[in-house]
Amino acid sequence: MIQTELKKLVSQPTQRDHWLVFSDDWGRHPSSCQYLIRHLLDRVDVTWVNTIGMRPPRLDRATLDRVVGKIHGTVSPKPRRAVENPAPREPHVVSPWMWPWFKRAWDRSCNRWLLRKQLVDILSRGSRPSLAITTIPIVADLMDELPVDRWVYYCVDDFSLWPGLDQTAMVAMEDRVVRRADLLIAASDSLKDRLAAMGRKSELCTHGVDMATWQSSSLPRFDWPAPIQGPVALFWGVVDRRLDTTFLTHLANKMPDLAIVLIGPTQQPDPTIKKLPNVHFLAPAPTCDLSAMAQVSDCLIMPYVETSLTQAMQPLKLKEYLASGRPAVVRRLPSTEPWADACDVVGTAEDFVVAVQRCLQNGVTEEQRVARHALESESWDCKAQDFLAMVRHGE
């Protein structure tokens, strides 16, 4: 697809579209779909559907908190803000009631009935959506039920590999979504290859970054809580089994005076990490706070394991790390390899420690600083333009 032709399609005057979007809860935490949609709200009317999530309920505190949040969102669906909003508009957010299981045919039939009944009623009150976009496979049984003209599958992860999901059910539903969708857009080359192996061609739209957010001169002052002292190595994101226990343990033991700070929701991480005395867990924080935290950190780290799941990942935080101007040490993965000249990319626990030590002593090298200029063409606004052009080109 020729880039200039795509830009022409975007710039041509068209009637304002209405999109129906199925994704993670609006404002709950930053996601690529939310960034893209926020940058398109001045051109597209959006009905955003908060869904129940894909993890089966468990008898734990995290599930209880999630249930309370879903009930509150359904009763009083006031959108929260997890990302900066460059436009004065907001999507129309709806939080329909759903059954929280997908394993059996009965579960899926129940959800199809619940969602169709509620969404058809909601959509009948306004203009007919010209397009439905989904980042999640759990809408598979709904794709022939709703009054929309076209479906787009925006593939952002390989859900067949995600820990904690009913992978058999996810694979079956994603296969149906892939076969039914009119257009497929992948967030990484590995996901694009995966869709090709499933018999479908897709467009590529990698993640972007809002440079101004991470380089603002008016960031609020941030002071670490009292237990966090000395140099800080910071990670933000979901704290789960994708974090490499060996990397973190080696770093904690070799550098006992280093405070390793993990910010984000915890989803059953390896218990070993919680026993490390210099590892600190903090609650999720909005983007503006993360920007301020980055500026008072000595090194930003991304110690993911190397598995089929992480091989397919396109972490939002990578470009955010680079845009912050701070030293960064990340695991060598397909998503990080293209930025090996802009940060320290490592493959072993020993190299991880050595790279963190180097960053604490020398900071960002001149070569890395120059390489990060490539981020200027990676803005979310540019990615949103590309996304819109792909959608309109496929009409």
N, C-alpha and C positions, 0 to 999 in steps of 0.2 A: 504494500500500500504506500503510495507516494505521499510524503508529509504535506507538501504544498497543496495537493488536491484535498486532503482532509481539512486543512485550515480554511480553504475556500468554502467547503460545505458548512462549516461552523459559522462563517461570516455572512452567509446568505440569509436574508430575512425569512423567517418561518413563523408559523403560528405557534404561540406558546404551548408547549407540551405539558401533559400531566403524567407523571411517573408514579408507579406504585413500587415501593422498595421494601424488601424483606431482608433484615440483617440484625446485628446485635442491637441492644437497646440504645436508642438515641441518647447521647450524652453520658452513658454509663462509663465508657472509657474510649480513648482515641482509637479509631480504626480507619483503614484506607477508604472504605465506602463512605464514612461520615465526612472525611476530608474532601473527597470528590464532590459529594452532594452539596456541601456547604459552598463550594466554589461555583456551583451551578444554579443556586437558588435564585439568582437574579434573572435567569433565563428559563427555568423549568419549575412548574408547580409540582410539589412532591407530597405524597402521602406515605409516611414512614411507618412500617408495621413492626412494633416490638414483639419478638417471639419468645417462647418459653425457654429457649436454650436447648442444647442437644445432649446434655449430660443427664442420665437418669437420677432422680432424687435419691439422696442418701440421708441417713439419720445422723447429721452432723450440723455444726454451727453454720458452716458456709451455706448449706442448703436452706436452713431456717432463715438466714439473712436474705437469701435470694427470694424465697417465697414471700417474705414480708415486703421486700422491694417490689415484686411483681404485683402484689395485691394493691399496694399504694399507687403504683403506676397505672393500674387498671381503673382504680376508683378516681384518682386525681392525676391524669397523665400530663403533668406540666413538664416540658422537656428540660433536661439538665444540660450543662455545657461542659464537655470534656475537652473540646478543641476550640481554638479561637475562631470566631465567625467573621469573615471578611465582608459579609453582606447583611443588610438589615432584616432580611427575611428569615423565617424559620419554616421547616416542614410542618405539615399537619401530622402530628404523632398520634397513633392509635395503639392501644394495648389490649388486644382481644383475649378473652379467656381461652385457654388451651389445656388439653390433657397432657401431662408431663412424661408420657412414655410413647415410644415408637416401635417397640420390638415386635408386637403382634399385629396381625392384619386388623384386629378389632381396634387396637390403639390408633392406628393410622386412619381408619374409617371414622372414628370418633373425632379426631382432629380435623379431618376434611369437612365433616358436617359442621363442627363448631366454627371453623374459620370461614367457610363459605357463607353460612348464615349471617355472621356478623359483618363480614367485609362487603358482601353484596349490598347489604342495607346501608353501610357507610358510603360506598361508592355511588349508590343511586342518588345521593343528595347533591352530588357535584358533577363535574365533567367526567366523561369516560376516560380512564387512563389509556394513553396510546402505547404504553410500555410498562412492563413489570420487570424489575431487576431483583435477583436474589443472590446472596452470597452463601446461603445455607441450603443443604439438600432436603430439609424437612418439609419443604413446600411441594415436594414431588407430586403428591396426590391432588394438589390444588390447581395444577397448571391448566387443566382442561375445564375448570369449574368457574373461573372468574372472567368477567367481561373486559378483557384486555386484548389488544391487537397483537402484541409480540412479547416474547420472553427473552431476557438476557441472563445468562449465568456468568456472574463475575466470580471467577474461581480464585480464592485467596489462600487456600490451604488444602492439604491432602487430609481430609477428615477420616479416611480409612485407617490412618495411622495415629490419630490423636488419642492420647491416654485418657481413660475415663469415659469414653464414648462406647455405645453399642455399635461396634464397628461393622458387624454383619448387616444391621439395619441401615447404617449410614451408607455403606457401599451400594446396597440395593436402591436406596432413594437417590443417591447421587447419579447412579447409572441412568435412572429414569429422567432426571433433570438434564443430564448431558444429551440424551437422545431427543428430548422434547424441545429444548431451547432453540430459539431461532438464531441466536448469536451467542458466542462464547468469548469471554475476555479473560485472559490469564494474568496473574500478578507477577509471574516469574517464568523464566525459560524452562525450568524443570516442570512447572505446572502445565505449561504449554505442551511440553513433550508428553506428559501424562495424558492430557486430553487427546493428543494425536494417537496415542496407543489405544485409546477408547474409541477411535474411529472418527473423531471430530476435529476439524480445523478451528483454531482460535486466534484472536488478536492478542497482542502483548501490550500491557499497560503497567509498567513497574511503579512502585511507590515513589512519592515525592517528599518534599520537605518545605515548610514555610520558613525561609531564611530569617525574616524579620523577627519571628518569635524567638529564635535561638540566639540572635545577635543584638537584641534590643539593648539600648543604653539606659533604659529606665526600668530595669528589672527590680523587683522588691528585694530588699536585703534579707538574706536567710542565714540563720544560725542553727547549727546542728543541736539536737537535744543533748543534754549533759552527758549521757553515757558514751556518746560518740566523740572521741578525741583523737588528735594526731592526724596523720595523712589519711585521706578517704579514697577508697575505690568504690565507685557507684555503679549500680545496675538498676534499671527500671524496666518493668514489664511484669508479665505473669510469672510468679515463682512456682515452678512445678518440676516434674521429672525431666524436663528438657535441659535443666541446668546440670552441668557436669560436676558431680560430687568430688571426683578426683582433682579437678582443676581448683575448686574452691578450698578443699582440704589442704592441698599442697600450698596454696597461697597463704592460707591462714596460719599454717605451721611454720612456713619459712619466713613470714613477715608478721610476727605476733603483735607488733606495734601498729599495724595497718588496720584501720576500721573498714570492714567490708560491709557496705550498706546495700540492702536489697529492698527496693520500693515497688509495691504493687500487690495485687491480690494473690494469696497463697492457695494453691490447688494441689494439695497432697505432695509437697516436695519430699525428697529423700530426708528422713528424720536425722540423718547424720549431719546435715547442714545446720540444723537448729542447735546442735550440741557444740558447735564451734564457738569458742568464747568471744572471738572478735568479729563475729558476723551479727549484724543488726537488721531487724526487719521493721520496715515502716509502712504505713498504710498508703494506698494509692493516692496520688497527688495530681492536681490539674497541671496542664502543660506549662503555664506561666511559672508555677512553683518548681517544676522540674528544671526549667531553664535557669532559675536562680540557684537551685541545688547544684547543677552542673558547674556553675561558675565558681563555687566554693569547694569543688572536688578536685583531687589531685590526678585522678585517672578514671575514665569511664570504661567499664568492662562488659563483655558479652560472652560469658563462658558456657556456651551451649555444648551439649554432647553432639557427637557426629553419628546421626542415625538417618534412616530413610525419611523420617518426619522433618528433621532439621535441614536435610538436603533440599527439601521442597520449600522451605520457609523463605519469606522476603520480609525480614524484620523492619518495622517502621523505625525503630530506634537507631538503626545503623546510620542513616543520613542525618538524624537528629544529633547523634553523637558528634559527627563530623562538623555539622553546622555550628555547634556550640563553640568550636575553637579549642576544645580541651583535648588532651592526649587520650587516645582510645586503644584498647587491646581487645581483639575479638577472635573468636574461633574461626579457623579456615573452613569455609563452606562455600557452595556455589554463589550465594548471595553476597558474601564478603570478599571473595577473591578479586572481583573487578575493582575494588577499592583498596587493594593491598599497598598501593603507593601513597595512600592518604592516611593510613593508620597502621598499627602493628597487628599483623595477622599471623596467628600461631596455630600449631597442630598438636603440641604436647603440653602436659602440665608443667614440665620443667621450663619450656620456652615461655609459657604463660607468666610464670614468676619472673623470669629474666626480663621480659618485656615490660611488666609493671614496674620493676625496679628502675629500668632505663627511663620510663616515662616520668617517674617521680624525680629523677635527677635532672633530666634534660628537657622535658616537656615535648611539645610538637616540633618535629624537625622542619627545616626550611623546605625540604622536598615534599613533606606531607602537607605543609601549608599551601604550597603552590598547587598540588594535586587537588586540593579541596575546592579550588575555583570552579571545578567541573560541576559543583552543586548548583551553580547559578542557573543552569538549564534544567534543573530537576525540581522546580517549584511545583506545588500542588495546583497552582493555577494552570501551568502548562499541562500537567497530567489531566486535569479536568477538561481542558480544551481537546486533548487527544481522545479522551473517553467519549466526549460528546460527538466528536467527528466520527469515531468508530460506530457509534450507535446510529447516527444519521446516514452514514455510508451504507449500513446494512439494511436500510429500509427498502 
